[in-house]
Amino acid sequence: MRLTIDTGTDTYEQAIAAVQAAYGLRPDVPVTWPDAPAAEPRPGPQDLADDDLADGWTDQLLFQMVASLVPGARAVLRRITELGGAASYEDVQHHFAEHPAFPSPPSKIGGTLTSVKAVQRRTGPVGAGPLLQRDERARRYRIDDVLVAGLQRAFALADARPDLLRGEPAGPAA
C-alpha cells in the first residue's frame, strides 16, 4: 500500500483520516473538508522588515546571518543576544562549559565565534562594522542595542522555522 499526503494542500485532519482509512479504522474519508480552516502561510524571512536598522543591517539580513551560522556559533550569538547584547567572556565560557546541546571548553569559544565574522563577510551589509564586537582589554562581547532587537526577531523566526537554518555537520566533529 502506498499513501501520499501533500503537506502543501492537505490539512492535518485529512492526513489523519487518510491514514485511518488506509488501516481500515475509518472508511469514510471525505475528498475535501469544506469547513476546514484555510492553511496559514508559514512565516519566512520575507516576512521580516527590510528597513535599515543600523550600518546597513535589516531584520532580513540578520536572519540570513543567524541561519548561515554553524549551530554552535548560533547558540553563542543567541546567548549574548539573550543577555541584552553584552556579556563578559567568562559569562559566555561558563554558560557553554557544560551546555547540554553545545558543550564547549573555554578555549574554544573564540574559535567558534570566528565563524560569525566569516558569515558576516558573506551575508552582511558591505562595509558594516562587526555585528559582534569584542573588547579584548575588558574581555567583553557587545552587540549594538538596535541590532539586539533585530536579532531577537531573527531568532524568533529561527525557532518557528528551524528548517531554514544551517544544520549540524554531516560527519563527526574533528
C-alpha positions, 0 to 999 in steps of 0.5 A: 500500500502506498499513501501520499499526503501533500503537506502543501494542500492537505490539512492535518485532519485529512492526513489523519483520516487518510491514514485511518482509512488506509488501516481500515479504522475509518472508511469514510474519508471525505475528498475535501473538508469544506469547513476546514480552516484555510492553511496559514502561510508559514512565516519566512524571512520575507516576512521580516522588515527590510528597513535599515536598522543600523550600518546597513543591517535589516531584520532580513539580513540578520536572519540570513546571518543567524541561519548561515551560522554553524549551530554552535556559533548560533547558540553563542550569538543567541546567548549574548543576544539573550543577555541584552547584547553584552556579556563578559567572556567568562559569562559566555565560557561558563554558560557553554562549559557544560551546555547540554546541546553545545558543550564547549571548553573555554578555549574554544569559544573564540574559535567558534565565534570566528565563524560569525565574522566569516558569515558576516563577510558573506551575508552582511551589509558591505562595509558594516562594522562587526555585528559582534564586537569584542573588547579584548582589554575588558574581555567583553562581547557587545552587540549594538542595542538596535541590532539586539532587537533585530536579532531577537526577531531573527531568532524568533523566526529561527525557532518557528522555522528551524528548517531554514537554518544551517544544520549540524555537520554531516560527519563527526566533529574533528 
